[in-house]
Amino acid sequence: MGKKIFVSYKYLDSLVQDLNIYEDVRDFWGNLVKRKVTTTARHYVDKIDELLEVDDHIFKGEDDGEDMRTLEDATIGSKLGDKIFDSSVTIVLVSKGMKEPYTAEKDQWIPWEISYSLKEQSREEGRSKTNSVLAVVLPDTLGRYDYYIVEDSCPYCKCRILKTDFLFQILRDNMFNIKRPVFTNCENHVGSRPYQGYSSFIYSVKWTDFIAKPSSYINIAVAIRQNIDDYEITKTVK
């Protein structure tokens, strides 16, 4: 059975690996030629659309860079509520330039999209549940992920590190938020030991791993959602 999936992303973020996309344009003489397009996070959404099962349905987040600072909370809720209400899974594309550094988080789309994905909405047709949420990490312009994910950081336990400091607050708050964490026994870590298992309500996966088996990683997010009571969930934008 297909899933209704909402994708949250920074529309114009070009700090991502080039996908070598070309478009047909007319030159000065009217000839049809190929022109290279600057790859943005939006193009990765198109790739997800191609990857998923035919009976999955994609709802896209930000698509026009609309300035939120002039919008009332009720207007934001109306815009997002319509898109997210019918979805059961949210994929958030983590990219190096996903945040606008000089704009408050409450004035950017992604935090609100995550917030409405986590909230329950009531309507005449029923009540929505908290979405499963999966963070798919896009490669940067050099094809690297270590701006966020560092694999095999320890030579002994081979744990990975998530550099969550640059994320939006609502994403950080829903990572490493399991109520009863289980830690590794690796003695190579001083102070704090790495978590074991699914310690975050929002699971993170690299783009290359996700495209190899997208359904498997979506199912991980769904399984975590089934155990939602095990996590301290933050649903509001701060």
C-alpha beads as a LAMMPS data file, in Angstrom:
LAMMPS data file: protein, C-alpha beads

238 atoms
237 bonds

1 atom types
1 bond types

-500.0 500.0 xlo xhi
-500.0 500.0 ylo yhi
-500.0 500.0 zlo zhi

Masses

1 110.0

Atoms # bond

1 1 1 0.000 0.000 0.000
2 1 1 1.342 3.417 -0.965
3 1 1 2.142 6.235 1.427
4 1 1 1.432 9.930 1.223
5 1 1 4.766 11.662 1.692
6 1 1 5.462 15.324 2.394
7 1 1 8.950 16.572 1.452
8 1 1 10.424 19.533 3.329
9 1 1 13.454 21.236 1.764
10 1 1 15.150 24.564 1.079
11 1 1 14.013 25.370 -2.430
12 1 1 16.967 27.486 -3.602
13 1 1 19.799 25.795 -1.688
14 1 1 22.539 25.244 -4.266
15 1 1 25.177 24.014 -1.792
16 1 1 24.502 20.479 -3.019
17 1 1 26.256 18.068 -5.347
18 1 1 25.749 18.801 -9.036
19 1 1 23.295 16.393 -10.702
20 1 1 24.299 17.451 -14.234
21 1 1 20.850 18.607 -15.246
22 1 1 20.289 20.262 -18.634
23 1 1 17.271 21.983 -20.117
24 1 1 16.292 22.704 -23.731
25 1 1 16.436 26.392 -24.678
26 1 1 16.508 28.419 -27.889
27 1 1 19.686 30.299 -28.750
28 1 1 19.863 33.721 -30.439
29 1 1 19.150 32.151 -33.849
30 1 1 16.264 30.022 -32.595
31 1 1 18.180 26.747 -32.517
32 1 1 17.376 24.256 -29.780
33 1 1 20.379 23.842 -27.487
34 1 1 21.127 22.337 -24.098
35 1 1 21.780 24.645 -21.151
36 1 1 23.175 23.441 -17.838
37 1 1 20.949 24.111 -14.850
38 1 1 22.279 24.969 -11.394
39 1 1 21.364 22.043 -9.157
40 1 1 19.360 22.903 -6.038
41 1 1 17.681 20.869 -3.312
42 1 1 14.501 21.075 -5.419
43 1 1 16.052 18.808 -8.053
44 1 1 16.656 16.131 -5.425
45 1 1 12.918 16.161 -4.713
46 1 1 12.331 15.244 -8.359
47 1 1 14.719 12.306 -7.929
48 1 1 12.760 11.113 -4.879
49 1 1 9.566 11.308 -6.921
50 1 1 11.161 9.023 -9.520
51 1 1 12.427 6.561 -6.898
52 1 1 9.302 5.919 -4.892
53 1 1 6.647 3.326 -5.624
54 1 1 4.028 4.253 -8.197
55 1 1 1.283 4.338 -5.582
56 1 1 3.176 6.674 -3.266
57 1 1 2.047 10.299 -3.412
58 1 1 4.422 13.244 -2.988
59 1 1 3.444 16.598 -1.506
60 1 1 6.175 19.237 -1.870
61 1 1 7.051 21.918 0.649
62 1 1 8.455 25.352 -0.168
63 1 1 8.264 25.986 -3.896
64 1 1 8.512 29.702 -4.452
65 1 1 10.620 31.201 -1.678
66 1 1 7.643 33.144 -0.318
67 1 1 8.681 35.484 2.487
68 1 1 7.072 34.264 5.721
69 1 1 7.753 37.429 7.698
70 1 1 4.597 39.054 6.332
71 1 1 2.374 36.043 7.056
72 1 1 0.189 35.506 10.097
73 1 1 0.444 32.202 11.985
74 1 1 -3.080 31.308 10.822
75 1 1 -2.070 31.834 7.178
76 1 1 1.019 29.651 7.605
77 1 1 -1.121 26.986 9.283
78 1 1 -3.650 27.057 6.468
79 1 1 -0.983 26.736 3.772
80 1 1 0.819 23.876 5.500
81 1 1 -2.208 22.165 6.993
82 1 1 -3.678 21.485 3.565
83 1 1 -0.446 19.914 2.312
84 1 1 0.433 17.900 5.403
85 1 1 -2.947 16.749 6.736
86 1 1 -3.246 13.743 4.406
87 1 1 0.409 12.715 4.620
88 1 1 1.763 10.062 6.966
89 1 1 5.501 10.432 6.308
90 1 1 7.643 13.572 6.126
91 1 1 11.044 13.516 4.452
92 1 1 13.184 16.522 5.348
93 1 1 16.157 17.132 3.084
94 1 1 19.119 18.153 5.207
95 1 1 21.446 20.313 3.120
96 1 1 24.406 22.525 3.898
97 1 1 22.549 25.727 3.056
98 1 1 19.129 24.777 4.392
99 1 1 19.125 27.643 6.910
100 1 1 19.117 31.350 6.131
101 1 1 21.679 32.568 8.689
102 1 1 20.321 36.082 9.168
103 1 1 16.629 35.159 9.280
104 1 1 14.877 33.980 12.447
105 1 1 13.908 30.301 12.398
106 1 1 10.245 31.223 12.902
107 1 1 10.437 33.107 9.586
108 1 1 11.651 30.090 7.586
109 1 1 9.487 27.343 6.106
110 1 1 11.276 24.160 7.167
111 1 1 10.738 24.543 10.953
112 1 1 7.016 25.122 10.426
113 1 1 6.773 22.186 8.024
114 1 1 8.366 19.929 10.640
115 1 1 6.117 21.369 13.339
116 1 1 2.919 20.683 11.378
117 1 1 4.208 17.223 10.478
118 1 1 4.533 16.427 14.181
119 1 1 1.267 18.011 15.292
120 1 1 -2.127 16.347 15.157
121 1 1 -4.773 18.201 13.171
122 1 1 -8.546 17.933 13.558
123 1 1 -10.870 18.447 10.603
124 1 1 -14.361 17.434 9.560
125 1 1 -12.921 14.410 7.757
126 1 1 -11.104 13.219 10.873
127 1 1 -7.940 13.697 12.874
128 1 1 -4.415 13.345 11.572
129 1 1 -1.640 11.639 13.517
130 1 1 1.953 12.685 14.027
131 1 1 3.912 11.870 10.880
132 1 1 6.888 9.586 10.691
133 1 1 9.876 11.820 9.895
134 1 1 13.039 10.860 8.010
135 1 1 16.038 13.169 7.504
136 1 1 17.697 12.499 4.146
137 1 1 21.111 14.163 4.063
138 1 1 22.189 15.622 0.701
139 1 1 25.838 15.641 -0.404
140 1 1 27.506 19.059 -0.487
141 1 1 29.155 20.549 -3.584
142 1 1 32.169 18.238 -3.067
143 1 1 29.948 15.180 -2.697
144 1 1 30.661 14.960 1.030
145 1 1 28.390 14.348 4.006
146 1 1 30.771 15.107 6.852
147 1 1 29.308 18.567 7.358
148 1 1 26.637 16.577 9.201
149 1 1 27.395 12.824 9.301
150 1 1 30.803 11.452 10.245
151 1 1 30.975 7.688 9.746
152 1 1 33.272 5.371 11.722
153 1 1 34.342 8.204 14.035
154 1 1 35.687 5.693 16.554
155 1 1 38.202 3.041 15.424
156 1 1 36.802 0.587 17.983
157 1 1 33.004 0.761 17.932
158 1 1 32.714 2.366 14.453
159 1 1 30.009 4.744 15.675
160 1 1 28.855 7.696 13.636
161 1 1 28.581 11.311 14.760
162 1 1 25.753 13.660 13.808
163 1 1 26.778 17.329 13.840
164 1 1 23.352 18.644 14.761
165 1 1 24.457 22.134 15.826
166 1 1 23.676 23.725 12.448
167 1 1 20.169 22.254 12.223
168 1 1 16.943 24.078 13.016
169 1 1 16.065 23.832 16.701
170 1 1 12.973 21.687 16.123
171 1 1 15.116 19.136 14.277
172 1 1 17.776 19.115 17.003
173 1 1 15.150 18.705 19.707
174 1 1 13.776 15.578 18.019
175 1 1 17.138 13.883 17.710
176 1 1 18.719 11.894 20.569
177 1 1 15.400 12.343 22.354
178 1 1 14.630 8.758 23.362
179 1 1 13.432 8.652 26.981
180 1 1 15.465 5.608 28.016
181 1 1 18.688 5.654 25.991
182 1 1 20.919 2.636 25.618
183 1 1 24.649 3.305 25.265
184 1 1 27.533 1.291 23.841
185 1 1 30.166 -0.264 26.091
186 1 1 33.035 1.259 24.116
187 1 1 35.676 2.552 26.548
188 1 1 37.272 4.753 23.901
189 1 1 34.766 7.547 24.621
190 1 1 35.453 9.851 27.531
191 1 1 32.521 11.566 29.211
192 1 1 29.624 10.375 27.072
193 1 1 29.233 7.088 25.241
194 1 1 27.490 6.734 21.868
195 1 1 23.828 5.778 21.699
196 1 1 22.706 2.380 20.462
197 1 1 19.616 1.649 18.403
198 1 1 17.126 4.224 17.206
199 1 1 17.883 6.973 19.711
200 1 1 16.252 9.746 17.629
201 1 1 12.629 10.151 16.607
202 1 1 13.949 11.684 13.372
203 1 1 16.325 9.159 11.815
204 1 1 19.124 10.439 9.538
205 1 1 20.361 8.710 6.373
206 1 1 22.796 9.746 3.644
207 1 1 21.366 10.352 0.171
208 1 1 23.447 7.569 -1.411
209 1 1 22.142 5.036 1.108
210 1 1 18.568 6.283 0.796
211 1 1 18.391 6.011 -3.007
212 1 1 19.762 2.452 -2.842
213 1 1 16.709 1.292 -0.858
214 1 1 14.282 4.147 -0.164
215 1 1 11.416 1.977 1.059
216 1 1 13.629 0.375 3.707
217 1 1 14.553 3.730 5.242
218 1 1 11.003 5.032 5.067
219 1 1 9.946 1.868 6.895
220 1 1 12.533 2.619 9.615
221 1 1 10.876 6.015 10.168
222 1 1 7.454 4.349 10.240
223 1 1 8.649 1.778 12.806
224 1 1 10.045 4.546 15.020
225 1 1 6.702 6.369 14.770
226 1 1 4.937 3.228 16.020
227 1 1 6.989 3.582 19.217
228 1 1 6.371 7.324 19.571
229 1 1 5.719 7.059 23.313
230 1 1 9.383 6.147 23.760
231 1 1 10.436 9.653 22.679
232 1 1 10.177 13.206 24.014
233 1 1 8.609 14.951 21.021
234 1 1 8.945 18.701 20.442
235 1 1 6.223 20.017 18.149
236 1 1 6.554 23.798 18.347
237 1 1 8.817 26.293 16.583
238 1 1 10.861 28.334 19.054

Bonds

1 1 1 2
2 1 2 3
3 1 3 4
4 1 4 5
5 1 5 6
6 1 6 7
7 1 7 8
8 1 8 9
9 1 9 10
10 1 10 11
11 1 11 12
12 1 12 13
13 1 13 14
14 1 14 15
15 1 15 16
16 1 16 17
17 1 17 18
18 1 18 19
19 1 19 20
20 1 20 21
21 1 21 22
22 1 22 23
23 1 23 24
24 1 24 25
25 1 25 26
26 1 26 27
27 1 27 28
28 1 28 29
29 1 29 30
30 1 30 31
31 1 31 32
32 1 32 33
33 1 33 34
34 1 34 35
35 1 35 36
36 1 36 37
37 1 37 38
38 1 38 39
39 1 39 40
40 1 40 41
41 1 41 42
42 1 42 43
43 1 43 44
44 1 44 45
45 1 45 46
46 1 46 47
47 1 47 48
48 1 48 49
49 1 49 50
50 1 50 51
51 1 51 52
52 1 52 53
53 1 53 54
54 1 54 55
55 1 55 56
56 1 56 57
57 1 57 58
58 1 58 59
59 1 59 60
60 1 60 61
61 1 61 62
62 1 62 63
63 1 63 64
64 1 64 65
65 1 65 66
66 1 66 67
67 1 67 68
68 1 68 69
69 1 69 70
70 1 70 71
71 1 71 72
72 1 72 73
73 1 73 74
74 1 74 75
75 1 75 76
76 1 76 77
77 1 77 78
78 1 78 79
79 1 79 80
80 1 80 81
81 1 81 82
82 1 82 83
83 1 83 84
84 1 84 85
85 1 85 86
86 1 86 87
87 1 87 88
88 1 88 89
89 1 89 90
90 1 90 91
91 1 91 92
92 1 92 93
93 1 93 94
94 1 94 95
95 1 95 96
96 1 96 97
97 1 97 98
98 1 98 99
99 1 99 100
100 1 100 101
101 1 101 102
102 1 102 103
103 1 103 104
104 1 104 105
105 1 105 106
106 1 106 107
107 1 107 108
108 1 108 109
109 1 109 110
110 1 110 111
111 1 111 112
112 1 112 113
113 1 113 114
114 1 114 115
115 1 115 116
116 1 116 117
117 1 117 118
118 1 118 119
119 1 119 120
120 1 120 121
121 1 121 122
122 1 122 123
123 1 123 124
124 1 124 125
125 1 125 126
126 1 126 127
127 1 127 128
128 1 128 129
129 1 129 130
130 1 130 131
131 1 131 132
132 1 132 133
133 1 133 134
134 1 134 135
135 1 135 136
136 1 136 137
137 1 137 138
138 1 138 139
139 1 139 140
140 1 140 141
141 1 141 142
142 1 142 143
143 1 143 144
144 1 144 145
145 1 145 146
146 1 146 147
147 1 147 148
148 1 148 149
149 1 149 150
150 1 150 151
151 1 151 152
152 1 152 153
153 1 153 154
154 1 154 155
155 1 155 156
156 1 156 157
157 1 157 158
158 1 158 159
159 1 159 160
160 1 160 161
161 1 161 162
162 1 162 163
163 1 163 164
164 1 164 165
165 1 165 166
166 1 166 167
167 1 167 168
168 1 168 169
169 1 169 170
170 1 170 171
171 1 171 172
172 1 172 173
173 1 173 174
174 1 174 175
175 1 175 176
176 1 176 177
177 1 177 178
178 1 178 179
179 1 179 180
180 1 180 181
181 1 181 182
182 1 182 183
183 1 183 184
184 1 184 185
185 1 185 186
186 1 186 187
187 1 187 188
188 1 188 189
189 1 189 190
190 1 190 191
191 1 191 192
192 1 192 193
193 1 193 194
194 1 194 195
195 1 195 196
196 1 196 197
197 1 197 198
198 1 198 199
199 1 199 200
200 1 200 201
201 1 201 202
202 1 202 203
203 1 203 204
204 1 204 205
205 1 205 206
206 1 206 207
207 1 207 208
208 1 208 209
209 1 209 210
210 1 210 211
211 1 211 212
212 1 212 213
213 1 213 214
214 1 214 215
215 1 215 216
216 1 216 217
217 1 217 218
218 1 218 219
219 1 219 220
220 1 220 221
221 1 221 222
222 1 222 223
223 1 223 224
224 1 224 225
225 1 225 226
226 1 226 227
227 1 227 228
228 1 228 229
229 1 229 230
230 1 230 231
231 1 231 232
232 1 232 233
233 1 233 234
234 1 234 235
235 1 235 236
236 1 236 237
237 1 237 238
